[in-house]
Amino acid sequence: MKLYKYYLLLYKDCIVFETLLEYKGKEKPTVNFSHMETINFKTNINCSGCIAKVTPELNAAVGEGNWKVDTADPAKVLSVTGETDSRKIIATIEKVGFKAQRI
């Protein structure tokens, strides 16, 4: 007998809807988010004003909560989780007037 179960998960402000097939007598399947990759960029985003300027564009491009800038690091590292298209991220940063280089 086949049982269909639906799981609705919230992960970093994204709703992930999984339909999982489960057979009677087996363990409940789990969802693994280890495939979420983080990529880093060296930028010239160096203050809270700069972060405020890029926030709307980055939120639209990669999702709110999926990026952060370490302004204490000399390289001003932008870390992005989930989005793996570095060209898209670089284009988004340059559109706002900043520079980004993948490291």
N, C-alpha and C positions, 0 to 999 in steps of 0.2 A: 504494500500500500504506500503510495507517495503522498507526502504532505508538503504543501507549499506554505512557506512562512515569509512574511514581509518584514523587513527591518528598516526603520527610519532612523538615521544617525545624524548627529550634528557634529561636524568637524571643522574647526576654524571658520565659523560663520558660514559654512557651506552645508547644505543638506544633501546627504548621500542616501539614495534610495536603493536598496539592494533586495533583489528577489532571490532567495536561497532555496534550493531543493534539499529536502531532508528526508532520509529513509528511516522508517520506524526501527528503533533499537540502536541507532547511531548517535554519536555526540552532536550537540548543537554546533553548527559551523560558526566561525568567527570571521570578522572582517579585519584585514590587515592593512594598515596605512603606512607600512614601511617603504612603500614605493614613492612616497612623497620626498622629492629631492630638494635640497637647498643649494642655491647657487649664489656666489658672492661677486660683488663688483666694487672696484675702486672708483670713488666719485669725488666731486668737489662740493658736495652738500655738507656744509660745515656749521650750520646753526639751526636754531628752532624756527627761524623765519624761512630758511631754505626748505626745511622739512614741511612747513605749512604750505609752501608753494607747490611742492611735488605731491602732497597727500591726495588731492582729488584725482590726479592723473594715475598715480600708482594704484589707488583703490579701485579705479575703474578697470585698469589693465590686469591686475593680479589678485584683486580682492582685499578687502579690509582685513587686517590682522595677518596677512601673509607676507609682510615685508617689515623691515626695520633698518634704521641707519644708526651706526655706532659713530657718533661725532667725536667721541673721546679717542678713537683710533686715528693715528696720523693719516691713514689711507681713506678715512671716512667711508667705511665699508657698508654697503647696502647688501643685506641678505634677503633673498626672496625664496619662499618655500612654495612648492607646487607647480609654478609656471616654469617650464624648462626651455622656453624659446628666448634665448638671451638677446637676439636681435630685436624682438618686440620690447623687451625691458629697456634696452639701450635707446631705442627710438623714442620711447615714452619719456625717459629722462632728458634726452636732447630736445624734445618738443617743448619742454618747460624752460630750457636754457642752461642746463647743467651737462656735465660730461660724465660718462660711465665707461668703465673698461672691465671686462670679466677677468677675475683672478682665480 
